[in-house]
């Protein structure tokens, strides 16, 4: 349940971005052009409503069952999911009303399923600690970006054109490590 709550918190912004399908062409706005607003992706909107309702249901029931417990100051859906995951799991699991524990589990599971279904295919990124771009004059931090098809790329956070495929990056890291003492040099084939 904790992992599902973290998933909801982490992917909420991606789901919000999926509300409006991207449009092609020139994105520059001209004063004389009148454009219709971007269409709303109704399936994403419905999924976000289910996620929000389920997370709020768990949070409000928890507050009702525990006098003195109050909601956090930031009451957005992702922050409530994070609050539940970090601080309230023992209260949910240890509730005297086991039907609430069971229902909370299913509410959170459904919320995670909904948000995962609407954000699948979105590129995920993770920063590489203490690794910075080696291009002259660039101070961007390196991150690993993984597409939905599993292709990994190491790229700079400042400039996306500063990129290298993951397999090339890992070979460069391996080659830069000092060799073991007594290691045999690579065998050369006959010429």
C-alpha positions as MATLAB code, in Angstrom:
seq = 'XXXXXXXXXXXXXXXXXXXXXXXXXXXXXXXXXXXXXXXXXXXXXXXXXXXXXXXXXXXXXXXXXXXXXXXXXXXXXXXXXXXXXXXXXXXXXXXXXXXXXXXXXXXXXXXXXXXXXXXXXXXXXXXXXXXXXXXXXXXXXXXXXXXXXXXXXXXXXXXXXXXXXXXXXXXXXXXXXXXXXXXXXXXXXXX';
ca = [
       0.000    0.000    0.000;
       2.907    2.336    0.781;
       4.376    1.793   -2.710;
       0.984    2.522   -4.289;
       0.680    5.769   -2.331;
       4.173    6.822   -3.425;
       3.237    5.993   -7.025;
       0.185    8.266   -6.797;
       2.292   11.090   -5.340;
       5.092   10.691   -7.878;
       2.932   10.427  -11.001;
       0.239   13.005  -10.218;
       1.953   15.767  -12.208;
       2.440   13.464  -15.201;
      -1.262   12.609  -15.122;
      -2.119   16.319  -14.934;
      -0.011   16.907  -18.060;
      -1.867   14.082  -19.828;
      -5.170   15.950  -19.361;
      -4.485   17.974  -22.503;
      -3.254   16.038  -25.533;
      -0.236   17.675  -27.102;
      -0.833   19.577  -30.235;
       1.538   19.685  -33.139;
       2.717   22.594  -35.202;
       3.905   25.990  -34.139;
       3.305   26.667  -30.458;
       3.996   30.382  -30.800;
       0.917   32.475  -30.220;
       0.073   35.382  -32.472;
      -2.102   38.289  -31.371;
      -4.343   38.141  -34.422;
      -4.983   34.372  -34.168;
      -7.941   33.143  -32.145;
      -7.578   29.552  -31.020;
      -9.987   27.237  -29.311;
      -8.866   25.951  -25.919;
      -7.060   22.639  -25.834;
      -9.398   19.655  -25.657;
      -9.621   17.825  -22.354;
      -8.817   14.123  -22.245;
     -11.937   12.896  -20.446;
     -10.539    9.459  -19.571;
      -7.606   11.068  -17.726;
      -9.983   13.471  -15.995;
     -12.170   10.585  -14.831;
      -9.121    8.667  -13.595;
      -7.852   11.680  -11.635;
     -11.278   12.107  -10.060;
     -11.233    8.467   -8.881;
      -7.685    8.870   -7.534;
      -8.585   12.077   -5.688;
     -11.791   10.629   -4.226;
     -10.066    7.453   -3.029;
      -7.113    9.221   -1.407;
      -9.417   11.720    0.291;
     -11.691    8.905    1.498;
      -8.792    7.213    3.283;
      -7.480   10.498    4.728;
     -10.858   11.713    6.008;
     -11.773    8.349    7.533;
      -8.417    8.312    9.308;
      -8.998   11.806   10.715;
     -12.507   10.811   11.853;
     -11.215    7.686   13.631;
      -8.321    9.420   15.428;
      -9.285   12.485   17.491;
      -6.514   15.062   17.479;
      -5.182   13.965   14.105;
      -5.437   16.682   11.487;
      -4.731   16.824    7.790;
      -1.440   18.380    6.641;
      -1.347   22.028    5.581;
      -0.838   21.086    1.922;
      -4.020   19.206    1.039;
      -3.379   18.410   -2.595;
      -3.871   14.804   -3.650;
      -0.153   14.025   -4.102;
       0.781   15.547   -0.748;
      -2.029   13.641    1.003;
      -0.830   10.403   -0.610;
       2.717   11.128    0.556;
       1.458   12.011    4.059;
      -0.465    8.736    4.266;
       2.531    6.739    3.017;
       5.066    8.340    5.345;
       3.177    8.921    8.574;
      -0.151    7.102    8.693;
       0.455    3.516    7.551;
       0.544    2.125   11.119;
      -2.760    3.801   11.925;
      -4.370    2.358    8.809;
      -2.978   -1.140    9.358;
      -3.671   -1.101   13.093;
      -7.219    0.194   12.859;
      -9.591   -1.681   15.183;
     -12.094   -1.709   12.322;
     -10.446   -4.195    9.943;
     -13.062   -3.451    7.293;
     -11.558    0.068    7.086;
      -8.054   -1.398    6.663;
      -9.324   -3.657    3.891;
     -11.282   -0.847    2.207;
      -8.307    1.545    2.461;
      -6.139   -1.061    0.754;
      -8.592   -1.380   -2.150;
      -9.082    2.392   -2.448;
      -5.338    2.960   -2.659;
      -4.825    0.034   -5.068;
      -7.515    1.378   -7.382;
      -6.002    4.868   -7.217;
      -2.566    3.508   -8.139;
      -4.009    1.417  -10.977;
      -5.846    4.428  -12.398;
      -2.838    6.737  -12.301;
      -0.465    4.082  -13.643;
      -2.793    3.362  -16.567;
      -2.900    7.040  -17.545;
       0.830    7.692  -17.170;
       2.132    4.479  -18.756;
       4.385    5.337  -21.614;
       5.559    8.548  -20.036;
       9.324    8.817  -19.798;
      10.659    8.444  -16.264;
      13.877   10.081  -15.072;
      16.189    9.555  -12.121;
      19.125   11.788  -11.222;
      22.560   10.189  -10.914;
      24.036   11.454   -7.622;
      27.300   13.402   -7.841;
      27.555   13.063  -11.639;
      27.667   16.198  -13.748;
      27.854   16.909  -17.463;
      31.389   16.778  -18.884;
      30.734   19.186  -21.746;
      32.792   22.395  -21.444;
      30.823   25.169  -19.761;
      27.879   22.938  -18.813;
      27.116   22.359  -15.150;
      23.967   20.253  -15.510;
      23.454   17.145  -13.421;
      23.250   13.821  -15.214;
      20.074   11.798  -15.133;
      18.888    8.492  -16.522;
      15.791    8.699  -18.702;
      13.864    5.523  -19.479;
      11.188    5.385  -22.141;
       8.231    3.019  -22.018;
       9.935    0.695  -24.491;
      12.826    0.223  -22.032;
      15.441    2.336  -23.847;
      17.667    4.104  -21.309;
      19.593    7.289  -22.001;
      21.985    9.237  -19.803;
      21.522   12.944  -20.386;
      22.221   16.346  -18.942;
      19.527   18.168  -16.970;
      20.554   21.508  -18.519;
      20.646   20.451  -22.191;
      18.837   17.357  -23.492;
      21.204   17.236  -26.484;
      24.031   16.290  -24.111;
      23.056   12.613  -24.121;
      24.503    9.147  -24.553;
      22.872    5.712  -24.646;
      22.931    3.787  -21.365;
      24.989    0.855  -22.691;
      27.677    3.232  -23.978;
      27.687    5.076  -20.656;
      28.047    1.888  -18.624;
      30.941    0.714  -20.868;
      32.698    4.058  -20.355;
      32.266    3.744  -16.577;
      33.623    0.207  -16.613;
      36.620    1.257  -18.724;
      37.414    4.154  -16.382;
      37.706    1.907  -13.316;
      41.221    0.928  -12.315;
      42.156   -2.598  -13.349;
      42.848   -5.262  -10.732;
      46.439   -6.060   -9.924;
      47.640   -9.086  -11.746;
      44.769   -8.974  -14.194;
      45.661  -10.453  -17.538;
      45.635   -8.078  -20.463;
      43.043   -8.844  -23.118;
      44.059  -11.548  -25.574;
      44.715  -10.403  -29.062;
      43.698  -12.565  -31.978;
      46.228  -13.811  -34.512;
      46.901  -11.547  -37.394;
];
